[in-house]
Amino acid sequence: MTQYPARGLVFDRKGKLLVYNEAAYDLMVIPRQVKNPDTAAICELIGITREEFISRLKRARNYSPYKPSIFEAQITRENYGFLEEKLFRFPGFFVQSRTLRKYTYPVAAHTLGYIGEASPEVIAKNPYYKSGDYIGISGIEKSYEEILRGQKGLKIRVVDVFNRDKGSFQEGKYDTTSAAGTDLYASLDADLQAYGELLMTNKKGSIVAIEPKTGEILCIVSSPSYDPNLLVGNIRRKITGCCWPIRYLYPSSTGQRWQAILPVQPSNWSMPLLASRRG
């Protein structure tokens, strides 16, 4: 059983928290253990249709009848409390702890980027990632993925022929603990970024502010923009067209160049930081 680490936090040049983690949960399913499920009740609990339930269970069976796979990803803490009370009614389903990315301020969406599930292509190229793992898709989340992601841990469990848990293997002798990701400090000034985005409200264009002495980027405004919290968890599927600003603005060569020169440093590096915590 995989133990997922907390992803590293992201701060601005003054130490203001920009990106943090919030508890979330994946609803997992082991198809072999699902017997005469109350389809209507499950669909009502997680807000899906009967057809979608059948499709997801079929996909899970095709993956493996005996291994767990994600049935519903990134359930919020609030919804988890309601689900947990009723989960005993549905054999074969269980919950696995994960974390969601949350954004303190609705700014710098293009620069900070977002995370999502690793694609089959990524999984085929990089053995670190497995089905259902999250990875940085754009912005800082993508550029500093290996620093932010941390290191997964592992708990080895003994199961019988019906995949029923019988306890840890050799009392956890071969278990490993997860290691949290490294925190990053960007050269961005959150207050200046927010002011720049306010000036560009209902306008199209960009603003870039650079510290002449060091070359540090203090703000990058690309308008139209969006609230980065709209790309978090299940809300992302419910927001129609929220990804258009990303496709319209970010893939340009200019966007890639900004991403490359934005000074961001891990909090535990010994070298002088281009943007370190003040005070």
HELIX and SHEET records of a PDB file:
HELIX    1   1 PRO A   31  GLN A   33  5                                   3    
HELIX    2   2 THR A   39  ILE A   46  1                                   8    
HELIX    3   3 ARG A   50  TYR A   63  1                                  14    
HELIX    4   4 ARG A   77  LYS A   86  1                                  10    
HELIX    5   5 LEU A   87  ARG A   89  5                                   3    
HELIX    6   6 ALA A  109  LEU A  112  1                                   4    
HELIX    7   7 PRO A  120  LYS A  125  1                                   6    
HELIX    8   8 GLY A  139  SER A  143  1                                   5    
HELIX    9   9 GLU A  145  LEU A  148  1                                   4    
HELIX   10  10 PHE A  169  GLY A  172  5                                   4    
HELIX   11  11 ALA A  190  LEU A  199  1                                  10    
HELIX   12  12 PRO A  228  LEU A  231  5                                   4    
HELIX   13  13 ILE A  235  LYS A  238  1                                   4    
HELIX   14  14 TRP A  244  LEU A  249  1                                   6    
HELIX   15  15 SER A  253  ILE A  261  1                                   9    
SHEET    1   A 2 THR A   2  GLN A   3  0                                        
SHEET    2   A 2 GLY A 153  LEU A 154 -1                                        
SHEET    1   B 5 SER A  69  THR A  76  0                                        
SHEET    2   B 5 LEU A  17  VAL A  29 -1                                        
SHEET    3   B 5 VAL A  10  PHE A  11 -1                                        
SHEET    4   B 5 LEU A 184  ALA A 186  1                                        
SHEET    5   B 5 VAL A 264  PRO A 266 -1                                        
SHEET    1   C 3 SER A  69  THR A  76  0                                        
SHEET    2   C 3 LEU A  17  VAL A  29 -1                                        
SHEET    3   C 3 PHE A  93  TYR A 103 -1                                        
SHEET    1   D 2 ILE A 115  GLU A 117  0                                        
SHEET    2   D 2 TYR A 134  GLY A 136 -1                                        
SHEET    1   E 2 ARG A 157  VAL A 159  0                                        
SHEET    2   E 2 ASP A 165  SER A 168 -1                                        
SHEET    1   F 2 GLY A 205  ILE A 210  0                                        
SHEET    2   F 2 ILE A 217  SER A 223 -1                                        
END                                                                             
